Amino acid sequence: MQPKRASNELKQVPLVTHRQISYKDIEACQLPDELTDNTGVIRRPIAWRKMSDGPTFAGPSNQ
């Protein structure tokens, strides 16, 4: 799997180890769309939910 973008700063750091993380690994680490605590319900924004393509205005996360 090729990365969609890369950090120029990170490219200049000497490589110690490198590991590809699969989408399945990332999905397994996600919290559910809705959590409840002592204060109430916490909901993930709709654009961040699992079945969402995300906002159409989203740009690179490093900008």
C-alpha positions in Angstrom: 0.0 0.0 0.0 1.4 3.3 -1.0 1.0 6.3 1.3 -1.3 9.1 -0.2 1.0 11.8 1.2 4.2 12.1 3.2 5.7 14.6 5.6 8.8 16.3 4.3 10.1 16.7 7.9 9.7 13.0 8.5 11.5 12.1 5.3 14.6 13.8 6.7 14.7 11.8 9.9 16.9 8.7 9.8 14.8 5.6 9.4 15.0 3.3 12.4 12.1 1.0 11.6 9.2 1.1 9.2 5.9 -0.8 9.3 2.9 -0.5 7.1 -0.4 -0.3 9.1 -3.4 -1.8 7.4 -6.9 -0.2 7.3 -8.0 -3.3 9.3 -5.5 -2.4 12.1 -6.6 1.2 12.2 -10.3 0.2 12.2 -9.7 -2.1 15.2 -8.3 0.9 17.2 -11.2 3.2 16.7 -13.7 4.1 19.4 -17.4 3.5 18.7 -19.5 6.3 17.1 -21.2 6.9 20.4 -20.0 6.6 24.0 -21.8 7.3 27.3 -20.1 8.6 30.4 -21.3 10.1 33.7 -22.0 13.4 32.0 -24.0 12.1 29.1 -23.6 10.9 25.5 -20.5 11.7 23.4 -21.0 11.3 19.7 -18.5 11.2 16.9 -19.2 14.0 14.3 -21.1 12.5 11.3 -18.2 13.3 8.9 -15.9 11.1 11.1 -18.2 8.1 11.3 -17.1 4.8 9.9 -19.4 4.8 6.9 -18.7 8.5 6.0 -16.4 9.6 3.2 -15.5 12.6 5.4 -16.1 16.3 4.6 -15.6 17.4 1.0 -13.5 20.3 2.1 -10.9 18.2 4.0 -7.4 18.9 3.0 -4.1 17.3 4.2 -4.1 16.9 7.9 -0.6 18.5 8.2 -1.8 21.9 7.1 
